Structures are given as structure tokens and as C-alpha cells.
Amino acid sequence: MSVAAVPAAQVQALPSTRELSRRRAITRFRWSILGPLIALLVFVLMPVLFLQLYFSLHQWTVYLGTWWDAEYVGLELFQEVLTDPRFGWAVVRSLSFATGSTIGCFLIGFALAYLMYKPFRGQAFYYIIFILPMLTVPVVVAYTAEMMLYQSGPLNDLITRIIGIEFKPAWLTNPHIALPTVMLLEIWNWAPFSFIIMLAGLTAIPKEPIEAAEILGASKWRIFWEVQLPLLRPVIFLALVLRFLEAMAEFPKTWALLQGGPGTATETLPVYIFLTTWQYFQISKGAAMSYIVMLLMVVIVLFAIRLLRREKRSLDTMYAKAAARPQELA
């Protein structure tokens, strides 16, 4: 059919050459990003996951000969892991550690971001100071903390001199405070992460609703609580989710500092899986444990994605309400 035979309405509906080129360019760009990731998943991650599943369904350790001759045990190892009290306590410790460190990182990061998002003289210097902890290698953080946190170490001595009362808690040997100690190190190490995300969110807030609220005489507290904070909800949620997922997998500081001790006080999921697999040489049990933890994290991630999508859908609505809200603040 010739172009002349096509009705005028259909001719107008046909995409132009420029539009087709743009679509092809977008498609090529997407595949240039997704292609390597898909290849990595198919050729690297999937074989590892299948091998891990094989070990989870077969009883094998390094003492039982070749791994392809291992005895098939079905779901017995998963049942053993789920009924293991030590594994249950490791889950509790990991969730407690991740929750506490996530909240601490967010509060400190958000406070610093709120103080820094408006330009002022010397701002770049403070950026560098606040971001430095995140650039420190976790093992270095652990070994430095080990030198500082001895019962007669410099930190306790400095606090004693400041308050005038002897202050010598056993940061590293008291099982009741060992996990909170690692939690404080995690907060110091990763608060800059929350600081960066929240600073970007605060900077991206449109100025019009805030300026309108100021003109109408709203206080800074009401502007923060009723204008800025609702607009920051998606960013806050993203910062909390990313920080929580990373904290659940924290291993270097905990292992380098305490190796799960004293006793099992800091034996989180990564530490217990490492001990089971590489020190007790229970390869199959460690694989089953890893699969259970992976499924737990998948559930958390899917729940987080669902909430993020809901926040994304409501973001436009919140911006519209924020534009109208200053009139209510007067």
C-alpha cells in the first residue's frame, strides 16, 4: 500500500523516523545496561545457586569423599536448620542489630543533612568530614576500635577524665554490651550513607511550597512537619530499606572484632553461617542455612518494593497537596 492510499488520520498516527530512531536508541541503551547483568545472572550466579541447592539437598562435608557422591537427604537439612536454637538466636541478633543500626544511621544522617542542605561558607569542608567514616575500610574500623575500647583503653580514660568518675565498661568482653558496641561502630561507619541520601532528598524538594508557607507566616517546625517531611517520605523509606539490607549482611567488623563472641553474644547470621561452613565444615548445613536466609531477604525485598511502588504512586499526590497546604498553615 502506498502512503497516498493511507487515510490522513492514519498518516498522522504513523510514528516519524525521528521517533523510531529515538525508540531504537532507548532500547539499545536498556539492553546495554541489562545485558551484562543478565549474563552475570545466567552464567555466574545461577550455577552457584544450583550448586548451593544441591548441597542443601545432599549431606556432605569435606570428610565424606567427593561431593557428587553425597547422600540425598531431601529437606532434612532445612528442617534441622529451622529447629536449631542457635540459628534462631542468630536471626534475632541480626534483626536487632539491623534495626538498631538502621535507626541510628538514619537519625544521625538526617540531622546532618538537615543542617547542611542550605548553602553556607565552608560547606565543602564539612561534606568531607561527614563522609570520611563511610570511606574507611570496615576491618580498619574494627581494629582501631579494638585498640580504643579496652577496659583501660583511651576511650574509657578520656570519659573518666571528663566526667570525673571512674568509667570502665568492658566494651568487648561483656556479653550484654558487645552487640550494642558493634552497633555503634556500624552507625559511625554508615551514617554518612543516610546523610548522602537525605541530603539529595532535601535538595530536591521544590521551593515553592516552602516559600509560600513562609510568606503566610508558618513556623519552621510546621513547615518541616507538614511540608518537607511528607515530601521526603519515599526518600526516607528508600534510605531505611537500603541501610537495613546492608546491616543484615554485616560481617567484617563483627568477625574482625569479636568472632561472634564473647560466647555467642555477637553471633549474627553471617557469622554463624561462616562458622558452620568454614570452621565446623558442615558444608551442606551451611548451604541450607544460606538458602533460608536468602529466602528471608527475598521476602523483605519484595515487601520493600511493594511499599516503594505505593510511595511512588502517591508522590505526585503529595506534591499537589504540598502546593495547596501552605494556605492551610496560615
Backbone as numpy.savetxt, mean C-alpha at the origin, in Angstrom:
# Nx Ny Nz CAx CAy CAz Cx Cy Cz
-19.85 0.07 -53.19 -20.70 1.27 -53.19 -19.82 2.51 -53.19
-20.12 3.47 -54.03 -19.34 4.69 -54.08 -19.81 5.64 -52.99
-18.93 6.60 -52.71 -19.27 7.59 -51.68 -20.47 8.41 -52.10
-20.60 8.63 -53.42 -21.72 9.44 -53.90 -23.04 8.77 -53.64
-23.03 7.41 -53.61 -24.28 6.70 -53.39 -24.67 6.64 -51.93
-23.80 7.05 -51.05 -24.09 7.01 -49.61 -24.89 8.24 -49.24
-25.98 8.10 -48.50 -26.75 9.26 -48.07 -25.89 10.25 -47.29
-26.29 11.51 -47.30 -25.50 12.57 -46.66 -25.34 12.32 -45.16
-26.43 11.85 -44.50 -26.37 11.60 -43.05 -25.34 10.53 -42.73
-25.28 9.47 -43.60 -24.31 8.41 -43.36 -22.90 8.89 -43.62
-22.72 9.76 -44.62 -21.39 10.29 -44.90 -20.87 11.07 -43.69
-21.76 11.86 -43.10 -21.37 12.61 -41.91 -21.04 11.69 -40.75
-21.70 10.53 -40.69 -21.47 9.61 -39.57 -20.17 8.83 -39.73
-19.64 8.72 -40.99 -18.41 7.97 -41.20 -17.25 8.69 -40.52
-16.39 7.95 -39.80 -15.26 8.60 -39.13 -14.26 9.13 -40.14
-13.66 10.25 -39.85 -12.67 10.85 -40.73 -11.36 10.08 -40.65
-10.49 10.35 -41.63 -9.18 9.69 -41.65 -8.36 10.07 -40.42
-8.46 11.34 -40.02 -7.73 11.77 -38.83 -8.23 11.05 -37.58
-9.55 10.86 -37.48 -10.11 10.17 -36.32 -9.66 8.71 -36.29
-9.65 8.06 -37.48 -9.19 6.67 -37.54 -7.72 6.56 -37.15
-6.91 7.50 -37.60 -5.49 7.50 -37.25 -5.30 7.68 -35.75
-6.13 8.55 -35.19 -6.03 8.78 -33.74 -6.39 7.52 -32.96
-7.45 6.83 -33.42 -7.85 5.60 -32.74 -6.77 4.53 -32.84
-6.16 4.41 -34.03 -5.09 3.42 -34.19 -3.89 3.77 -33.30
-3.58 5.05 -33.20 -2.45 5.46 -32.35 -2.74 5.13 -30.89
-3.97 5.37 -30.46 -4.34 5.05 -29.08 -4.26 3.55 -28.84
-4.73 2.76 -29.81 -4.66 1.30 -29.67 -3.22 0.82 -29.60
-2.36 1.36 -30.47 -0.94 0.96 -30.45 -0.29 1.34 -29.13
-0.64 2.51 -28.59 -0.06 2.95 -27.32 -0.50 2.02 -26.18
-1.78 1.66 -26.20 -2.28 0.76 -25.15 -1.55 -0.58 -25.18
-1.39 -1.13 -26.39 -0.73 -2.43 -26.49 0.76 -2.32 -26.19
1.36 -1.17 -26.45 2.77 -0.99 -26.09 2.97 -1.01 -24.58
1.92 -0.61 -23.85 1.99 -0.65 -22.39 1.57 -2.02 -21.86
0.45 -2.54 -22.40 -0.09 -3.79 -21.88 0.68 -5.02 -22.39
1.27 -4.93 -23.58 1.94 -6.09 -24.16 3.03 -6.67 -23.27
4.00 -5.85 -22.83 5.04 -6.40 -21.95 4.49 -6.95 -20.63
3.44 -6.30 -20.10 2.86 -6.79 -18.85 2.18 -8.15 -19.05
1.47 -8.30 -20.17 0.83 -9.58 -20.46 1.88 -10.66 -20.70
2.95 -10.31 -21.41 4.03 -11.28 -21.64 4.69 -11.70 -20.34
4.89 -10.73 -19.44 5.47 -11.06 -18.13 4.56 -11.99 -17.35
3.25 -11.72 -17.42 2.29 -12.57 -16.71 2.28 -13.99 -17.26
2.27 -14.10 -18.60 2.13 -15.42 -19.22 3.41 -16.25 -19.10
4.56 -15.63 -19.33 5.80 -16.39 -19.44 6.60 -16.46 -18.14
6.30 -15.61 -17.18 7.06 -15.61 -15.92 6.17 -15.93 -14.73
5.11 -15.15 -14.55 4.31 -15.31 -13.34 3.44 -16.57 -13.38
2.81 -16.85 -14.52 1.93 -18.01 -14.58 2.67 -19.32 -14.33
3.85 -19.57 -14.93 4.57 -20.80 -14.59 4.91 -20.91 -13.11
5.27 -19.78 -12.50 5.58 -19.81 -11.07 4.34 -20.16 -10.25
3.19 -19.58 -10.63 1.96 -19.86 -9.90 1.54 -21.32 -10.06
1.71 -21.88 -11.26 1.37 -23.29 -11.46 2.32 -24.21 -10.68
3.60 -23.86 -10.64 4.55 -24.65 -9.86 4.22 -24.56 -8.37
3.85 -23.37 -7.92 3.45 -23.20 -6.53 2.20 -24.00 -6.21
1.25 -24.03 -7.14 0.05 -24.83 -6.94 0.39 -26.32 -6.88
1.34 -26.76 -7.72 1.77 -28.16 -7.69 2.32 -28.52 -6.31
3.19 -27.66 -5.78 3.76 -27.92 -4.45 2.68 -27.90 -3.37
1.65 -27.06 -3.56 0.58 -26.98 -2.57 -0.25 -28.26 -2.51
-0.30 -28.98 -3.63 -1.11 -30.20 -3.70 -0.29 -31.48 -3.53
1.04 -31.34 -3.39 1.92 -32.49 -3.23 2.80 -32.28 -2.00
2.97 -33.31 -1.22 3.82 -33.22 -0.03 5.27 -33.43 -0.44
6.07 -32.34 -0.30 7.48 -32.45 -0.69 8.32 -31.51 0.15
9.49 -31.99 0.57 10.52 -31.16 1.15 11.83 -31.51 0.45
12.87 -30.79 0.78 14.16 -31.04 0.12 14.75 -32.38 0.50
14.19 -33.03 1.53 14.71 -34.32 1.96 14.00 -35.50 1.29
13.01 -35.27 0.46 12.17 -36.34 -0.08 12.45 -36.63 -1.55
13.66 -36.44 -2.00 13.98 -36.76 -3.38 13.53 -35.69 -4.35
13.29 -36.10 -5.59 12.93 -35.15 -6.63 11.50 -34.65 -6.45
11.27 -33.40 -6.81 9.97 -32.79 -6.55 8.89 -33.35 -7.46
9.24 -33.87 -8.65 8.19 -34.39 -9.53 7.69 -35.78 -9.11
8.37 -36.38 -8.11 7.91 -37.66 -7.56 7.19 -37.48 -6.23
6.86 -36.24 -5.89 6.21 -35.98 -4.60 4.82 -36.61 -4.53
4.42 -36.96 -3.31 3.12 -37.62 -3.10 1.98 -36.61 -3.19
0.94 -36.97 -3.93 -0.24 -36.12 -4.05 -1.07 -36.21 -2.77
-1.36 -35.04 -2.16 -2.12 -35.02 -0.91 -3.38 -34.18 -1.03
-3.67 -33.64 -2.18 -4.90 -32.86 -2.36 -4.88 -31.57 -1.55
-5.96 -31.35 -0.80 -6.12 -30.11 -0.03 -5.69 -30.25 1.42
-4.97 -31.32 1.74 -4.58 -31.54 3.14 -3.68 -30.43 3.66
-2.79 -29.96 2.82 -1.88 -28.89 3.26 -2.63 -27.59 3.52
-3.63 -27.29 2.70 -4.43 -26.10 2.95 -5.18 -26.22 4.27
-5.71 -27.40 4.54 -6.40 -27.63 5.81 -5.42 -27.50 6.97
-4.21 -28.02 6.79 -3.21 -27.92 7.85 -2.86 -26.46 8.15
-2.72 -25.66 7.09 -2.39 -24.25 7.28 -3.53 -23.52 7.97
-4.75 -23.76 7.54 -5.90 -23.04 8.09 -6.18 -23.43 9.55
-5.72 -24.58 9.98 -5.90 -25.01 11.37 -4.64 -24.81 12.20
-3.65 -24.15 11.63 -2.39 -23.89 12.34 -2.54 -22.63 13.19
-2.51 -22.73 14.53 -2.66 -21.52 15.37 -1.58 -20.48 15.10
-0.38 -20.94 14.80 0.71 -20.01 14.55 0.44 -19.17 13.30
-0.15 -19.79 12.29 -0.53 -19.06 11.08 -1.63 -18.05 11.39
-2.60 -18.45 12.21 -3.67 -17.54 12.59 -3.15 -16.31 13.31
-2.20 -16.52 14.24 -1.63 -15.37 14.95 -0.80 -14.50 14.00
-0.15 -15.13 13.02 0.61 -14.34 12.04 -0.33 -13.44 11.24
-1.51 -13.96 10.89 -2.51 -13.14 10.18 -2.92 -11.96 11.05
-3.19 -12.23 12.33 -3.61 -11.16 13.25 -2.52 -10.11 13.37
-1.28 -10.54 13.52 -0.17 -9.57 13.65 -0.01 -8.76 12.38
-0.12 -9.40 11.22 0.03 -8.67 9.96 -1.07 -7.63 9.79
-2.32 -8.02 10.08 -3.42 -7.07 9.96 -3.27 -5.93 10.96
-2.85 -6.22 12.18 -2.64 -5.17 13.18 -1.52 -4.24 12.76
-0.42 -4.84 12.30 0.72 -4.04 11.86 0.34 -3.16 10.67
-0.34 -3.74 9.68 -0.71 -2.99 8.48 -1.69 -1.87 8.80
-2.67 -2.17 9.66 -3.66 -1.15 10.02 -3.03 0.00 10.78
-2.24 -0.33 11.80 -1.61 0.72 12.61 -0.64 1.57 11.82
0.22 0.93 11.03 1.20 1.70 10.26 0.52 2.51 9.15
-0.56 1.98 8.56 -1.28 2.72 7.52 -1.90 3.99 8.09
-2.55 3.86 9.24 -3.16 5.03 9.87 -2.10 6.06 10.26
-1.00 5.58 10.86 0.07 6.49 11.26 0.69 7.21 10.07
0.99 6.45 9.00 1.56 7.07 7.79 0.61 8.10 7.20
-0.68 7.76 7.18 -1.65 8.69 6.57 -1.76 9.98 7.38
-1.90 9.86 8.70 -2.07 11.05 9.53 -0.88 11.99 9.42
0.33 11.42 9.50 1.53 12.26 9.40 1.67 12.82 7.98
1.48 11.96 6.99 1.60 12.42 5.60 0.59 13.49 5.25
-0.66 13.31 5.71 -1.69 14.29 5.41 -1.40 15.62 6.11
-0.95 15.56 7.36 -0.63 16.79 8.09 0.49 17.56 7.39
1.54 16.85 6.99 2.65 17.51 6.30 2.19 18.09 4.95
1.36 17.33 4.23 0.89 17.81 2.94 0.03 19.06 3.10
-0.80 19.09 4.13 -1.67 20.25 4.34 -0.86 21.49 4.69
0.27 21.29 5.37 1.14 22.41 5.70 1.96 22.88 4.49
2.14 22.00 3.50 3.07 22.28 2.42 2.42 22.61 1.08
1.11 22.42 0.94 0.56 22.51 -0.40 0.47 23.94 -0.92
0.52 24.94 -0.04 0.56 26.33 -0.49 2.01 26.77 -0.62
2.38 27.39 -1.75 3.79 27.77 -1.96 4.28 28.75 -0.90
5.54 28.59 -0.49 6.18 29.52 0.43 7.69 29.45 0.19
8.40 30.39 0.75 9.84 30.47 0.52 10.56 29.29 1.20
11.47 28.66 0.47 12.20 27.53 1.01 11.44 26.22 0.99
10.36 26.16 0.22 9.51 24.97 0.19 10.27 23.75 -0.32
11.14 23.92 -1.31 11.87 22.79 -1.90 12.74 22.09 -0.87
13.32 22.87 0.05 14.17 22.27 1.09 13.36 21.32 1.96
12.15 21.72 2.32 11.31 20.86 3.16 10.84 19.63 2.39
10.61 19.79 1.08 10.28 18.62 0.26 11.36 17.55 0.41
12.60 17.97 0.27 13.72 17.02 0.34 13.78 16.36 1.71
13.63 17.15 2.76 13.71 16.62 4.12 12.61 15.59 4.37
11.39 15.89 3.93 10.26 15.00 4.21 10.31 13.72 3.38
10.93 13.78 2.20 10.95 12.61 1.32 12.14 11.69 1.61
13.17 12.19 2.27 14.38 11.41 2.53 14.11 10.06 3.20
13.26 9.96 4.22 13.05 8.64 4.84 12.60 7.56 3.86
11.77 7.92 2.87 11.29 6.93 1.91 12.41 6.45 0.99
13.47 7.24 0.85 14.59 6.87 -0.01 15.63 6.02 0.73
15.43 5.81 2.01 16.37 5.01 2.80 16.04 3.53 2.65
17.06 2.72 2.41 16.87 1.28 2.25 16.34 0.69 3.56
15.29 -0.15 3.51 14.70 -0.70 4.75 15.70 -1.42 5.65
16.65 -2.15 5.07 17.64 -2.85 5.89 18.52 -1.85 6.64
18.85 -0.74 5.99 19.62 0.31 6.66 18.82 0.91 7.80
17.52 1.10 7.58 16.65 1.60 8.65 16.67 0.64 9.84
16.61 -0.66 9.56 16.57 -1.65 10.63 17.87 -1.66 11.42
19.00 -1.66 10.75 20.28 -1.73 11.46 20.58 -0.44 12.21
20.18 0.69 11.64 20.35 1.95 12.37 19.48 1.98 13.61
18.23 1.50 13.47 17.33 1.44 14.62 17.87 0.50 15.69
18.49 -0.60 15.26 19.04 -1.55 16.24 20.12 -0.89 17.10
20.93 -0.05 16.50 21.97 0.65 17.27 21.37 1.70 18.20
20.28 2.32 17.79 19.70 3.40 18.59 18.76 2.93 19.68
18.18 1.73 19.51 17.09 1.31 20.39 17.50 0.32 21.47
18.80 0.11 21.68 19.20 -0.69 22.83 18.70 -0.04 24.10
18.52 -0.86 25.13 17.93 -0.33 26.37 18.78 0.80 26.95
20.10 0.71 26.79 20.99 1.78 27.25 21.53 2.58 26.06
20.81 2.58 24.98 21.25 3.24 23.77 20.99 4.73 23.76
21.35 5.39 22.66 21.26 6.86 22.59 19.84 7.40 22.68
18.84 6.69 22.12 17.48 7.22 22.14 16.94 7.28 23.57
17.07 6.20 24.33 16.59 6.20 25.71 17.36 7.21 26.55
18.67 7.33 26.29 19.48 8.29 27.05 19.04 9.72 26.76
18.75 10.02 25.49 18.32 11.37 25.13 16.97 11.69 25.76
16.02 10.75 25.73 14.71 10.99 26.32 14.84 11.16 27.84
15.71 10.37 28.47 15.94 10.48 29.91 16.45 11.87 30.27
17.38 12.39 29.49 17.93 13.72 29.76 16.88 14.81 29.57
15.98 14.62 28.60 14.97 15.65 28.32 13.91 15.69 29.43
13.39 14.52 29.82 12.30 14.50 30.80 12.79 14.46 32.24
14.09 14.19 32.45 14.64 14.17 33.79 14.28 12.94 34.60
13.68 11.94 33.97 13.31 10.68 34.64 13.90 9.53 33.83
14.37 8.50 34.54 14.97 7.38 33.83 13.95 6.72 32.91
14.31 6.61 31.65 13.41 6.07 30.63 14.19 5.01 29.86
13.92 3.73 30.14 14.68 2.65 29.51 13.79 1.49 29.11
12.82 1.69 28.23 12.04 0.55 27.75 12.88 -0.36 26.87
12.59 -1.64 26.93 13.31 -2.62 26.10 12.61 -2.72 24.75
12.97 -1.81 23.85 12.30 -1.72 22.56 12.38 -3.01 21.77
13.51 -3.70 21.86 13.77 -4.85 20.99 13.60 -6.20 21.68
13.49 -6.22 23.00 13.42 -7.50 23.70 12.12 -7.70 24.46
11.30 -6.67 24.56 10.01 -6.80 25.23 8.97 -7.23 24.20
8.39 -8.43 24.35 7.44 -8.91 23.33 6.18 -8.06 23.22
5.87 -7.25 24.24 4.66 -6.43 24.20 4.85 -5.17 23.37
6.08 -4.72 23.19 6.30 -3.48 22.45 7.17 -3.68 21.21
7.59 -4.92 20.94 8.45 -5.16 19.78 7.72 -4.85 18.47
6.48 -5.33 18.32 5.73 -5.07 17.09 5.40 -3.58 16.93
4.95 -2.87 17.99 4.77 -1.42 17.84 6.07 -0.68 17.49
7.22 -1.21 17.94 8.49 -0.60 17.57 8.73 -0.67 16.07
8.51 -1.86 15.50 8.65 -2.01 14.05 7.61 -1.15 13.33
6.43 -1.03 13.92 5.38 -0.20 13.33 5.82 1.26 13.26
6.47 1.76 14.29 6.96 3.14 14.29 8.03 3.33 13.22
8.90 2.33 13.06 9.90 2.42 11.99 9.24 2.45 10.62
8.20 1.65 10.45 7.46 1.62 9.18 6.81 2.98 8.91
6.25 3.57 9.95 5.62 4.89 9.79 6.67 5.93 9.38
7.83 5.91 10.05 8.88 6.87 9.70 9.36 6.65 8.27
9.48 5.39 7.86 10.00 5.06 6.54 9.04 5.42 5.41
7.71 5.27 5.66 6.75 5.37 4.57 5.73 6.49 4.70
5.82 7.31 5.72 4.95 8.49 5.78 5.14 9.41 4.58
6.38 9.54 4.02 6.53 10.36 2.81 5.69 9.89 1.63
5.39 8.59 1.55 4.55 8.09 0.48 3.15 8.71 0.55
2.56 8.68 1.74 1.25 9.32 1.93 1.35 10.83 1.73
2.47 11.41 2.15 2.68 12.84 1.97 2.63 13.23 0.49
3.28 12.45 -0.37 3.32 12.76 -1.80 1.93 12.64 -2.41
1.22 11.56 -2.08 -0.12 11.36 -2.66 -1.07 12.45 -2.21
-1.08 12.76 -0.91 -2.01 13.77 -0.41 -1.63 15.17 -0.89
-0.35 15.43 -1.07 0.07 16.72 -1.60 -0.44 16.89 -3.03
-0.36 15.83 -3.83 -0.90 15.89 -5.19 -2.41 16.11 -5.17
-3.10 15.42 -4.25 -4.55 15.60 -4.16 -4.94 17.00 -3.74
-4.25 17.56 -2.76 -4.56 18.91 -2.30 -4.28 19.94 -3.39
-3.20 19.74 -4.13 -2.85 20.68 -5.20 -3.86 20.65 -6.34
-4.48 19.47 -6.57 -5.42 19.32 -7.68 -6.83 19.80 -7.35
-7.10 20.15 -6.10 -8.44 20.63 -5.76 -8.71 21.96 -6.46
-9.85 22.11 -7.12 -10.15 23.38 -7.80 -10.24 24.53 -6.79
-9.77 25.69 -7.19 -9.73 26.84 -6.28 -11.08 27.55 -6.15
-11.94 27.40 -7.15 -13.18 28.17 -7.15 -14.04 27.93 -5.91
-14.32 26.67 -5.50 -15.17 26.47 -4.31 -14.54 27.06 -3.05
-13.22 26.96 -2.92 -12.54 27.49 -1.73 -12.60 29.01 -1.73
-12.33 29.63 -2.87 -12.38 31.09 -2.95 -13.79 31.61 -2.70
-14.78 30.92 -3.22 -16.17 31.34 -2.99 -16.52 31.23 -1.51
-16.07 30.16 -0.86 -16.36 30.00 0.57 -15.67 31.08 1.39
-14.44 31.45 1.02 -13.72 32.50 1.74 -14.43 33.84 1.58
-14.91 34.13 0.36 -15.62 35.40 0.11 -16.88 35.47 0.96
-17.56 34.33 1.12 -18.80 34.30 1.89 -18.57 34.19 3.39
-17.30 34.21 3.81 -16.99 34.28 5.24 -16.90 32.96 5.96
-16.76 31.87 5.27 -16.63 30.57 5.93 -15.28 30.47 6.62
-15.25 29.83 7.77 -14.00 29.66 8.51 -13.12 28.62 7.82
-11.83 28.63 8.15 -10.90 27.67 7.56 -11.30 26.24 7.90
-11.80 26.04 9.12 -12.20 24.69 9.53 -13.37 24.18 8.68
-14.37 25.06 8.45 -15.53 24.64 7.66 -15.14 24.42 6.20
-14.22 25.23 5.69 -13.75 25.03 4.33 -13.05 23.68 4.22
-12.22 23.37 5.22 -11.51 22.09 5.19 -12.48 20.92 5.32
-13.41 21.02 6.27 -14.28 19.89 6.58 -15.37 19.67 5.53
-15.88 20.76 4.97 -17.04 20.65 4.09 -16.73 20.84 2.60
-15.53 21.31 2.28 -15.17 21.50 0.87 -13.98 20.62 0.49
-12.87 20.82 1.18 -11.65 20.12 0.78 -11.72 18.62 1.07
-12.13 18.26 2.27 -12.12 16.85 2.65 -13.03 15.99 1.78
-14.26 16.41 1.47 -15.07 15.58 0.56 -14.44 15.41 -0.82
-13.79 16.46 -1.32 -13.16 16.35 -2.63 -11.92 15.45 -2.60
-11.35 15.28 -1.42 -10.15 14.45 -1.29 -10.46 12.99 -1.01
-11.73 12.65 -0.85 -12.08 11.28 -0.46 -11.48 10.21 -1.36
-11.58 10.30 -2.69 -10.96 9.26 -3.53 -9.45 9.16 -3.35
-8.78 10.31 -3.22 -7.33 10.30 -3.03 -6.97 9.69 -1.69
-7.73 10.03 -0.65 -7.47 9.46 0.67 -7.62 7.94 0.64
-8.69 7.49 0.00 -8.92 6.06 -0.06 -7.81 5.35 -0.82
-7.35 5.94 -1.93 -6.26 5.35 -2.70 -4.98 5.27 -1.87
-4.67 6.34 -1.14 -3.47 6.34 -0.31 -3.54 5.26 0.77
-4.71 5.10 1.40 -4.87 4.09 2.45 -4.73 2.68 1.88
-5.35 2.43 0.73 -5.31 1.08 0.15 -3.88 0.71 -0.25
-3.19 1.59 -0.96 -1.83 1.29 -1.39 -0.89 1.08 -0.21
-1.04 1.90 0.80 -0.16 1.77 1.98 -0.46 0.49 2.75
-1.74 0.12 2.85 -2.12 -1.10 3.57 -1.57 -2.34 2.86
-1.68 -2.38 1.54 -1.19 -3.53 0.79 0.32 -3.67 0.93
1.04 -2.56 0.90 2.49 -2.62 1.04 2.87 -3.05 2.45
2.13 -2.57 3.46 2.45 -2.91 4.85 2.20 -4.39 5.12
1.19 -4.98 4.47 0.94 -6.41 4.66 2.13 -7.25 4.19
2.88 -6.73 3.22 4.02 -7.49 2.67 5.35 -7.07 3.29
5.35 -6.26 4.33 6.61 -5.77 4.90 7.42 -6.93 5.48
8.66 -7.03 5.04 9.55 -8.10 5.52 10.94 -7.62 5.91
11.61 -6.75 5.13 13.03 -6.47 5.39 13.31 -5.94 6.78
12.55 -4.94 7.24 12.83 -4.36 8.55 12.55 -5.35 9.68
11.43 -6.05 9.58 11.06 -7.00 10.63 12.09 -8.12 10.73
12.52 -8.63 9.59 13.48 -9.74 9.62 14.87 -9.27 10.04
15.33 -8.17 9.48 16.68 -7.70 9.80 16.80 -7.28 11.25
15.72 -6.79 11.84 15.78 -6.28 13.20 15.53 -7.35 14.25
14.54 -8.23 14.01 14.10 -9.13 15.08 13.93 -10.58 14.64
13.94 -10.89 13.35 13.75 -12.25 12.85 12.48 -12.91 13.42
11.46 -12.12 13.62 10.21 -12.64 14.16 10.14 -12.65 15.67
11.21 -12.36 16.34 11.25 -12.38 17.81 10.91 -11.02 18.41
11.02 -10.92 19.73 11.34 -11.99 20.68 10.22 -13.04 20.74
10.61 -14.31 20.73 9.62 -15.38 20.63 8.99 -15.34 19.26
7.68 -15.11 19.24 6.96 -14.95 17.97 6.24 -13.59 17.94
6.73 -12.63 18.71 6.03 -11.35 18.88 5.92 -10.57 17.59
6.90 -10.69 16.69 6.87 -9.95 15.42 6.80 -10.91 14.23
6.26 -12.09 14.46 6.16 -13.09 13.39 4.92 -12.80 12.55
5.07 -11.93 11.58 3.98 -11.60 10.66 3.93 -12.65 9.54
3.00 -12.50 8.62 2.83 -13.48 7.55 4.09 -13.66 6.70
4.71 -12.59 6.21 5.93 -12.79 5.42 7.03 -13.51 6.20
7.18 -13.17 7.48 8.22 -13.80 8.30 7.91 -15.27 8.51
6.66 -15.60 8.81 6.30 -17.00 9.06 6.42 -17.84 7.79
6.04 -17.28 6.65 6.20 -18.02 5.38 7.68 -18.25 5.09
8.51 -17.25 5.34 9.94 -17.41 5.12 10.52 -18.48 6.04
10.15 -18.45 7.31 10.65 -19.46 8.25 10.21 -20.86 7.84
8.94 -21.00 7.49 8.40 -22.31 7.12 9.09 -22.87 5.89
9.32 -22.01 4.90 9.85 -22.48 3.62 11.35 -22.67 3.64
12.09 -21.70 4.19 13.54 -21.69 4.01 14.33 -22.05 5.25
13.68 -22.13 6.40 14.40 -22.58 7.59 13.90 -23.94 8.08
12.59 -24.17 7.98 12.07 -25.49 8.33 12.01 -26.41 7.11
12.24 -25.87 5.93 12.26 -26.62 4.66 10.96 -27.37 4.40
9.85 -26.82 4.85 8.53 -27.37 4.53 8.01 -26.64 3.29
8.57 -27.03 2.16 8.32 -26.31 0.91 6.85 -26.33 0.54
6.22 -27.49 0.65 4.82 -27.62 0.26 3.90 -26.81 1.17
4.17 -26.85 2.46 3.34 -26.07 3.39 3.52 -24.58 3.14
4.75 -24.16 2.87 4.99 -22.76 2.56 4.27 -22.32 1.29
4.22 -23.21 0.28 3.51 -22.89 -0.96 2.01 -22.76 -0.71
1.45 -23.69 0.08 0.02 -23.61 0.40 -0.28 -22.34 1.18
0.61 -22.00 2.12 0.43 -20.79 2.90 0.46 -19.55 2.01
1.39 -19.54 1.05 1.49 -18.41 0.13 0.23 -18.26 -0.72
-0.34 -19.40 -1.14 -1.56 -19.35 -1.95 -2.72 -18.78 -1.13
-2.82 -19.18 0.11 -3.90 -18.67 0.96 -3.75 -17.17 1.16
-2.52 -16.72 1.40 -2.27 -15.29 1.58 -2.56 -14.54 0.28
-2.19 -15.14 -0.86 -2.46 -14.50 -2.15 -3.97 -14.34 -2.36
-4.74 -15.37 -2.03 -6.19 -15.28 -2.18 -6.76 -14.22 -1.24
-6.22 -14.13 -0.02 -6.65 -13.09 0.91 -6.39 -11.71 0.34
-5.21 -11.51 -0.25 -4.88 -10.21 -0.81 -5.72 -9.92 -2.05
-6.04 -10.95 -2.84 -6.90 -10.75 -4.02 -8.27 -10.26 -3.58
-8.82 -10.85 -2.51 -10.11 -10.41 -1.99 -10.05 -8.95 -1.56
-8.98 -8.58 -0.86 -8.82 -7.20 -0.40 -8.70 -6.25 -1.60
-7.93 -6.65 -2.61 -7.74 -5.80 -3.78 -9.04 -5.62 -4.55
-9.79 -6.71 -4.74 -11.06 -6.61 -5.46 -12.05 -5.72 -4.71
-12.08 -5.85 -3.39 -12.95 -4.99 -2.59 -12.52 -3.53 -2.72
-11.19 -3.30 -2.73 -10.69 -1.94 -2.86 -11.02 -1.36 -4.24
-10.88 -2.19 -5.30 -11.21 -1.72 -6.65 -12.68 -1.34 -6.74
-13.52 -2.15 -6.12 -14.96 -1.84 -6.15 -15.24 -0.51 -5.47
-14.60 -0.28 -4.34 -14.82 1.00 -3.65 -14.23 2.17 -4.43
-13.08 1.94 -5.06 -12.47 3.00 -5.86 -13.36 3.38 -7.04
-13.97 2.37 -7.67 -14.89 2.67 -8.77 -16.10 3.46 -8.28
-16.58 3.11 -7.11 -17.71 3.85 -6.56 -17.31 5.30 -6.28
-16.10 5.49 -5.74 -15.63 6.84 -5.48 -15.45 7.61 -6.78
-14.97 6.91 -7.82 -14.79 7.58 -9.10 -16.12 8.04 -9.68
-17.15 7.19 -9.53 -18.47 7.58 -10.05 -19.04 8.77 -9.31
-18.71 8.85 -8.02 -19.27 9.95 -7.22 -18.41 11.21 -7.26
-17.24 11.13 -7.91 -16.33 12.27 -7.90 -16.93 13.48 -8.60
-17.52 13.28 -9.77 -18.13 14.39 -10.49 -19.26 15.01 -9.68
-20.02 14.16 -9.01 -21.12 14.67 -8.18 -20.58 15.51 -7.04
-19.47 15.07 -6.43 -18.89 15.82 -5.32 -18.37 17.17 -5.78
-17.76 17.22 -6.96 -17.28 18.50 -7.48 -18.45 19.45 -7.72
-19.55 18.92 -8.23 -20.72 19.77 -8.47 -21.29 20.30 -7.16
-21.34 19.42 -6.15 -21.85 19.86 -4.84 -20.90 20.85 -4.20
-19.59 20.64 -4.40 -18.62 21.56 -3.80 -18.75 22.96 -4.37
-19.13 23.04 -5.66 -19.30 24.36 -6.27 -20.50 25.10 -5.68
-21.53 24.34 -5.26 -22.72 24.94 -4.71 -22.66 25.09 -3.20
-21.78 24.34 -2.55 -21.75 24.33 -1.09 -21.35 25.65 -0.45
-20.43 26.43 -1.04 -20.06 27.71 -0.39 -21.26 28.59 -0.08
-22.31 28.55 -0.87 -23.48 29.36 -0.59 -24.16 28.91 0.71
-24.01 27.61 1.03 -24.60 27.10 2.26 -23.75 27.41 3.46
-22.42 27.70 3.21 -21.53 27.97 4.33 -21.67 29.37 4.88
-22.30 30.26 4.14 -22.38 31.65 4.57 -23.24 31.79 5.82
